[in-house]
Amino acid sequence: MARVLMVLRPDEGGAFRHVADLSRGVAAAGHEVAVCGPLAHRADDLGVPVIPLDMARAISPRHDAASAAGLVRVVRRYRPDLIHAHG
């Protein structure tokens, strides 16, 4: 069994639907899956645990650095075997 971390910012549209479908499929295959991003309000739609992480859409060096630092903390805590980032 692998531990997979999906990283996603969009909370709708094609990327969101892709990650939702992929996450459920990978989990159904027996792997542990979590999605990381600003998606706590969509947890029921994803069907897997959501690890909240603030990520802005607009480019902002300060905000981007904070998001990257937050992702490092998530990775250290969750310890995934695979990170799959989207959008």
C-alpha positions in Angstrom: 0.0 0.0 0.0 1.3 3.5 -0.9 0.5 6.7 0.8 -0.5 9.3 -1.9 -0.8 13.1 -1.4 -2.7 14.9 -4.1 -2.0 18.7 -4.1 -4.7 20.8 -5.7 -5.9 24.5 -5.6 -8.9 24.6 -7.9 -12.2 23.7 -6.1 -14.2 23.2 -9.3 -13.7 22.4 -13.0 -11.8 19.7 -14.8 -8.8 19.6 -12.5 -11.0 19.2 -9.4 -13.1 16.5 -11.1 -10.0 14.7 -12.2 -8.5 14.7 -8.7 -11.8 13.6 -7.2 -12.1 10.7 -9.5 -8.4 9.7 -9.3 -8.4 9.9 -5.5 -11.4 7.7 -5.1 -10.0 5.2 -7.6 -6.5 5.1 -6.0 -8.2 4.7 -2.6 -10.4 1.9 -3.9 -7.3 0.1 -5.2 -6.1 -0.1 -1.5 -3.9 2.9 -1.2 -4.1 5.7 1.4 -5.0 9.0 -0.3 -5.4 12.5 1.0 -5.9 15.8 -0.9 -4.1 18.9 0.2 -5.3 22.4 -0.7 -7.9 25.0 0.1 -10.6 22.4 -0.3 -12.1 21.7 3.2 -15.5 22.8 2.0 -15.4 20.1 -0.8 -14.2 17.2 1.4 -17.5 15.3 0.9 -17.1 15.6 -2.9 -13.6 14.3 -2.9 -14.4 11.1 -0.9 -10.9 11.1 0.8 -9.5 13.1 3.7 -8.6 16.7 3.0 -5.6 18.4 4.5 -6.3 22.2 4.5 -3.6 24.4 2.9 -4.2 28.0 1.9 -3.1 28.6 -1.7 -3.9 31.8 -3.6 -4.6 31.9 -7.3 -2.8 35.2 -8.0 1.0 35.2 -8.2 2.4 36.6 -5.0 5.9 35.9 -3.9 5.0 36.3 -0.2 1.9 34.2 -0.4 3.6 31.6 -2.6 6.4 31.2 -0.1 3.9 30.8 2.7 2.1 28.1 0.7 5.3 26.3 -0.1 6.3 26.3 3.6 2.9 25.0 4.5 3.2 22.2 2.0 6.6 21.2 3.4 4.9 21.0 6.9 2.1 18.8 5.4 4.6 16.5 3.7 6.6 16.1 6.9 3.5 15.3 8.8 1.7 13.0 6.3 4.9 11.4 4.9 3.6 10.4 1.5 5.2 7.9 -0.8 4.0 9.9 -3.8 3.1 13.5 -4.3 0.8 14.2 -7.3 0.3 18.0 -7.8 -2.3 19.5 -10.1 -3.4 22.9 -11.3 
